[in-house]
Amino acid sequence: LENRYMIIALCIGLCLAAIASPFCGSDENSHYSRALAISNGEIITKTNEDGWPVTKMKPTEFFLGFKKYYQVGENFGLINQDEEDIEVDMEFAGVYSPLSYIASLPGLLLAKIIAPQSSTMRVYLMRIVQLALCVIIARYAIKIAPYGKKVLFGVALLPPFIQSFCFVSADALLFACSLLLFA
């Protein structure tokens, strides 16, 4: 049953992660900003004068998901290293623990190595790595459950679980670990 879950969840999740444009997930831009800040060494969230959690990044890193509001030009998705950093409001993602992003950070770090100039690649690799790690955790939960395997199988395939696994979010690891706790 756990192998069936893994195949089904990865197929659905990879399709959803691949066809959805960057930052279309729930608060994905905020969680991306927080993960990027953590990868740059900002473990403790900085705040502005008004007390809102903020980080600094290149405009093309942040406005990638909002093309109609910000014209990046011919290099859409490429990071211009000469641009001045802007202050980005992380809304409420700034309060999440850095541990919440353990599932997506390897994808971000891998993207910085493979394609350091592509912010699009960052988002997609973060999604894919987070999906894979969360599905592995959920698969393990189904495997070790002494009873109720079919219930865990069904719950782990619910749209909120799959959606949180395949968009950059701090909730993905929480959902996967909650299945492990129930098991």
N, C-alpha and C positions, 0 to 999 in steps of 0.2 A: 504493500500500500504506500509506503514512504517513497519508493522509486517512482510509482505512478504520480504521486504528488509532485515530485521534483520535476518530472518531464512536463506535466501540465502547467505548473506554475512558471517554469522557465519559458515555455512557449508563449503563454499569455503575457507574461511580464516583459519579455524581450520585444514582442510586437508592440506593446503599449509604450515602452521606453523609447523604441526606435521611431515610431510614427509621431509621437507628441513633440512639439517644438520645445526648445529650451525655455524654462521658466513658466511653463503652462500649468505645472502642478501646483497644488495648494501651498502657498507661501514658499515656493521653491526658490525664488530670488533671494528671500531673506535667509533661508537655510544655506544656500550656495555662498552668500556673503559671509556667514558665520564660519562655514567650513574653510573658506579661503583665508579668513583671518586666522583661524587655528593653524592652518598649514604654513602661514607666514610667521608663526610664533606668538600670536596674540591669544594666549590661553585665557587670560582675564580680559573680559570685554571692557573696552573703553567707552566713555560716555561724552556727549557734547555738553554745552552749557545748560541745555534744557533737561539734561538727565536721560536722554534717549541713547540706547546702545548704537554705536557707530563703528565703522571701520573705513580704511582708505584703500582705494583700488583704482585702476585705470578705467576711464569712462567706457571703453569698449568691453571691458570685462563685465560691467554691470548692465549696460543698456542693450546688450545683445538680445534680450528677450522683448525689448520694447522698440523694435525697428521703426514703427510708424511715428514714434515720438522723438527718435534720435537717429539721424542719418549718419551711419558709419562710413558710407561710401563704398568704393570698390573692394576694400579689404574687410567686408562684413565678416565678423567672426574672428578676425585677426587682431591681436593685441599690439597696439602701437606703443612701444617702450618709451617714446619721447613725450607722450602726453603727460600732463600734470595729473597727479592723483586727485580724486574727488572724495568727499566724505559721503559714505553711504549709510543710510539709516537701516539698521537690521531689525526694525520693528521689535517683535518679542522673541526673536531667535537668539538674541544676545544673552538671555537668561539660561539657555540650555548648557548643560555640562559638555565639555569637550569629549567626554566618553560617548555621548549620544551620536557623535559623528564618526566613530571608529569604522563603521561599515562603509561609509562613502569616502573617507580620506585616502585610502589606498588608490582608488580610482583617480582622484585629483592629483596625487603625487605621481602616478604613472603617466597621466596626461601631461604634466609639467616636463617629464623626461621625453616622452615620445613626440609630442607636438606642443612645445612651449609657447608658441605664438597663437594657438587656436583655443579660444574660449569655448567654442562649440564642442570641441573634442573633450574639454574638461567636464562639461555637463553630462555628455553621453557616457563617458567612461565612469564617472561617479555613479550614474544610475545603474550601469551594468554590473559594476563590482558590488554595489550595495544590494542589488537584487540577488546576485549569486550568493553572497554571504548570508543574507536573511533567509533565502530558500533552503540553504544548507542547515541553518539552525532549526527552521520549521520541520524539515525532513527528519532531523535527529529527534525532535520532540515527538513526532509521530512514531518513530522507531522505538523509543524507550518507554512510551506510555504503556502501563500495565493493562489498561482497559480504556475503552473510549477512543480507539485509534480512528474510527470512522468519523466521530464527532470532530476530533482535531483536524482530520483531513478536510472536512467540510468547512470548518471555521477558517482554516488557513487559506482556503480558496475563495473566501468572501471578497468581494470587490474592494472594501477598504484596506484589507491586508495587502492584496496584490498591488493596489494603487500606491500605498505607502512604501512598499518594497521597491517600486520602479521609478519613483520620483525622489529627488534629493530632499531628504527630510530627517529630522531627528527622531521622528516617531517610528521609523522602520525598525530600528534595532529594539526599541521598546516593545513593539508588537511581536517580533520574533521571539524575544526573550520571555514575553508573557506566555506564549505557547509552551516554551520550555518549562516554565514554572508550573503550568497546569499539568504537564506530563509528569 
